[in-house]
Amino acid sequence: MKATIYHNPRCSKSREALRLLREAGAEVVVVEYLKQPPSRDTLAALIAAAGVSVRDALRAEAGASARASDEAALTAMVANPALIERPIVVTEKGVVIARPPERALTFL
């Protein structure tokens, strides 16, 4: 099974999700989203496919962005990708925000 992980190597939860995917035998494409941020359209599509709200895709540390409209929150996440909750895992079966990391295995 192929999986794409929007990953931050400095995040322990993201590293754990990546490890779990690899141990499960997934062929993993790693996107370091801080270096290669998703476009607004891609981010909106990932959030929609995960079945969560834009606010659920914001990190807890987002502060004022968490109280903003969905459009303003998306704009903030595109401008500052560190605000995106991580990791996001994509397979042909679905998309999940893998917090806790074990959720990375949801669609394998």
N, C-alpha and C positions, 0 to 999 in steps of 0.2 A: 504494500500500500504506500502510495506517495502522500507526503504531508508537507505543508509549508508552515513554518513557524515565524511569526513576527517577534523577534527575539532581541533582548538586551542582555549581552553577556555579563554585565555587572549586576544583574538581578538574580538572586538565588532561586526564586520561584521559576523564572524563565529557564535558568540552567537545569533545574530539576525536571521541568517539562520536556526539555530537549533530551535529557538523559533517558527519560521514560519512553519517549517516542523511539529513540534509537534501540533501546533494549527490547522493545516490542517488535523490532524488525522493520520499522518504517523507513522508507527512503526519504530523507528529510532535506528540504530546501530551506536554508536559513536566510532570512531577511533581517538584517540589523536595521530596524526601522529608525533608529536615531541617525544613521548614516544615509539610509535610503528611505525617507518617509513616504508613506502612501499618499497618493493624491487625495483630494477631498472626495472625489467620486468613489475611489477605491475604498477609502475609510468608511464612507457612508454605506457602501454595499456590504462590507465586512460586518459592520454593526447590525445591519438589517438581517443578514444571513445568520448571524448568531442569535437573532431573536431577542436582543436586549435593547434597552433604550440608550440614547446617546449618553445620558448621564451615567448609566451603568458601565459605559466604556471609558469613562474618565477615572483617572487615579484619584484616590481619596485626598491626595495633597493638592488637588486642583483648585481649592479655595473658591474664589468668586466665579470661576468658570463653571463650577458645578451648579451654580444658581442661575446661570445664563440660559437663554433659549437654546434649543437644539442647534439652530444655525450658528449662533455665536459660539457654542461649545465646540462644534465641528471646526469652525474657523480657528479657535484657540488651539485645538489639537493638531491641526495642520501646521500652524505657525510654530508650535512648540510640541513636537512629537513625544517628549518626555511625559506629557499629560495623558497619553494613551495607556489604558490599563493593559497589562501584559501578563503573559504572552497570549497572542492570538494564534490559534492553530486552525489550518484550513486543510480539508481533505475533500475528495470527491463526494463524500457522504454528508459533509456539513462543516460548519464553522463554530468554534467555541473559544471563549475567553477562559484560558486554563488557570484559573485561580479557584481552588487549589490546583496544583500541578497535575494531579491525577486526572483531572478533567481533559487533559490533552489526549487521553486514550479513548474518549467518548465516541469518536467517529472513525476509529481504525477498523 
